[in-house]
Amino acid sequence: MRREVTVICLALVILASGIQAGRGASNVKTITKRLHFDLTKIEDNECLRIVIEGTNSFTSEPGKPILPMYVKVYTFPPGTRILSVSYQPKSVHTKRPKNLPQDAPEPIPLSLPFYKKIPIIRKFFDILQLRQLGLLHRSPLHKILNRIFDNSREGGEQEKDENLSLYPEKWLDYRVGYGLEDEKPRVFLSVYVYPVRYDKRRQELQIAREIDFTVRYTTGGTVPSHGSSENYELLIIAPSKFASTLQRLVQHKNTMNVPTKLVSLERDTI
């Protein structure tokens, strides 16, 4: 009798777990999108410029090639959890241009350091700025500066550059953020698609005619709630690894009669 009861209980547990698993799986939703890209033109005169139909922006990371990209922002209700974003490039072909793509310029400070005010040093930095803007491709200085910078790198850095010679490193990247839209809390998913990648070591372009991507997410999760009725003039939200450093700022603001609170991103409540 006991054996029969044990078997029945075990069967009920397995059945209940199967139902729960089914409910969890059914809660997963997907967004699938196929992007088509057409190479409109490549201006390969003094500096390489690429135009791709189907893109809506350009990369702008300082010191990296300026390449066309596609940006899409999805908005979800609070409690949404992004599980994964998978992608698949299709019809990829390579093209070797005559010139290098133009690099995005480095930020320029409003005031120059004292050593840059010396005429000869300032002239040197002006030349470096022209190199970053891609305006020295036809000048002998371009090869000289490239040789100087390449030889000044250590072996480990050169090996790292060879392994990471492709820019961008992936065909697709994404970021998840939290904020307000029309004064209502929302979850934002920003998807960055790169139909063109530049191989610095081989000096060639990789171009994808199509890129498919799928977003997997769930809704109805725990929504962050307001766990305190205290009033603050300044709220700092940051990863917990910066808590010890930011705590000094919190103490300083509080001593200056500016009520301040520090909340880590890992917390569920504010």
N, C-alpha and C positions, 0 to 999 in steps of 0.2 A: 504493500500500500504506500509506504513511504517513497519507494522507488518511483511509483507512478506519479505521485505528487511532485517529486523533484523534477521529473521529465516534463510535466505540464508547466511548472514554474519556469523552467529553462526555455521552453518553447515560447512562453509569453514574453520573456525578457528579450529574446531574439526578435520576435515580431514587433515589440515596442521600439527596439533600437532601429529596426528597418524602417518603421514609420517615421521616426525622427530624422533618420538620414534622408528619407525621401522628401520630407518637408524642407530640410536644409538645402537640398539640391534644387528643389523647385523655386526656392527664394532667390537663386542666382540668376541675374539678368545679364543680357549681353547687348552690346552695340557693335555692329560690324559695318565697316566703311571701306570702299575701294576708291583709291585716288588715281587719277590718270594725269600724266605729265608729258608735255610735248616740248622738245627743245626748240624754242623759237629762233634764237640766234646766239652766236658766240662772237663777241667783239674781241679779236685777238690782235690788236694793234700794239700800242706801247704797253698796255696792261690788259690782262684778261678780264672780261666781263661777260657773265652768263645770264641769259634771260630764259626762264622756263615758264610756259603757260600752265596754269594750275597751282602756282604758288602765290602767296600773298605777303611775304616778308623776306628779309635777308638776315643771315647770321651777323652778329656784331661783337663777338668776343675779341677783346683787344689782342693784337698780334696774330690773329688767326685769319684764314682766308674768308673773304666776303662771298657767301654762296646763297643761292635762293633756297627758301624753306617755306613750309606750309604750317600755319598755326591754327589750331582749333581749340576753343574753350567750351567745355561741357559744364552745365550747372545741375546739381542734384540737391534734393532736400536734406535737411539735417539727419544724421543717423546713417547716411550712406557710407559704405566701405568699399573702396576700390580694391579688388582682389588681384587683378593682373591686367596688363596691356601687352598683347602679343602682336607681332607684325610679320609680314612676309614680302620682301621685294621681288619683283618679277621683271623679266626682260631687261636684265642689267647688261650694259655694254660699256666699253672703255673708250676714251678719246684722249689723245696726247696733244695738248695745245703747244703753241710756239713759245708763249710767255707764261710767267707765273701769275696766279690770281692775286688781286690786290688784297692786302691785309687790312683789317680794321685798325684804325689808329688807336694809340694808347691815350688815356685821359691826360690832359695837360693841366697842371696846377695853375691857379690864378697868379700866384707869386712864385718867382724863381728862387731856388736856393742860392746862397751866396756864391758858391763855386761856379754856378752857371752864368753868373754875371761877368766873369772874366771873358773877354772877347774871344780868345782862341778856343776855350772850352765850350763857350756858347755856340761857336761855329761848328764844332764837332757834333754837338747834340742836334743842331739844325740838320746836319747831314744824315744823322740817324733817323730823324723824323721823316725826311724825304724818302729814306729807304723803307720805312714802315708804310708809307703811303704808296709805295710802288712806283715812285717817279724816277728811279735810278736804273731801270732795267737796261737802258742803252748806254749807260755811263760805265767807264772802266772801274769807277769806285764800287759799283755793285758787286762785281766779282771779287774785288779786294776785300770788301767788308764781309762778304759771305765766307771767304777763306779764313779771315781772322776769327769770326764767331764760331765757325765749325771746328777750328783747331783749338780754340780755348775751352771747349767742352771736355769733360772727363769721359773716360771710356764707358762708365756705367750710364751716363746720361745719353751717350750716343746710342747705346743698345736699347735704352728705353724709348728713344725717339723712333728707332726702327720698328719696334713693336707697336708703337702708337703713331705710326706715320699717317694713318688715315684720319682725316678730319671732315666731318664729325666722326667719332668713333663708331657710332651706331646709326642705322637708318632712321630710327625713331627713339625719342625720349619723351618723358612725361613728368609732370609735377602735380601733386595734390595739395590744395590749400583750403583754408577756411576763411570766410568773410561775410560781408553783408551785401545783399542785392535788393534794392528798393526797401532798405531798412529791415530786411529779413535775413536771418542766418542761412547760409548756403555752403555746400561743399563744391569746390571748383576743381575740375580736372583739365589741365592744360596739356595738349598733345602737340609735340614738335616733330614734324616729318621732314627729313632731309633727302630729297630725290637726287642730289648731287653730292658726292664726297670726293675730296682731293687727296691723292696719295703723294705725299711729299717726297718719299724716297724714289718712287718710280716717275714722279712728275707727270701724272696722268689723272684724268677724271673718271670716276665711276658714276654712271647715270642710270637710274631706274625709271622705266616708262610707267610702271604701276607699283603701288604699294598698298597691300591690304593690311588692315589692323582691326583687332577685336578687343573691346573693353569688357571685362567681367566684373560685376559689382553686385552688392546686396543692399537692400534698403530695410528700414525699420529697426535699425540698431539703436543702441543707447544714445540719447541726445544729451550733450553737455548741459547741465543746469546751473543756475545761479545758487551757490551754496551759502552765500553770505549777503547780508543786507548792508554791509559797510560801504561807505562812499570813498572813492579814491579819485584824485585828480590825474594820476599817472598810473597806468597799468602796463607792466612789462611782461611780455610772453616770450619765452626763449627756451631752448633745450636745457635739460637739467645739468649738462656738463658745464654750462656757463654760469650756473647759479652762484658759486662761490665768488666769482669775479663781479657779477652784477649786484651782489648783496651790498657791496660797498657803495654803489650808486644809490641803491634803495635807502641806505642809512643816511647818505648825504642829503637826498631829497627830503627825507622826513625831518632832518634837522633844520632844513630851510623852509619848514612849514608847507611842504608840498606832499600831501598824503600819497604814498607810493606803495604798490604791492607788486611782488614778483611771483609769477605763476609759470610752472614748467609746462612744456608742450605735452609731456607724458601724463598730465593729470586730466581727469574727466570733467572736473568742475572748476568753476572760477568763483 
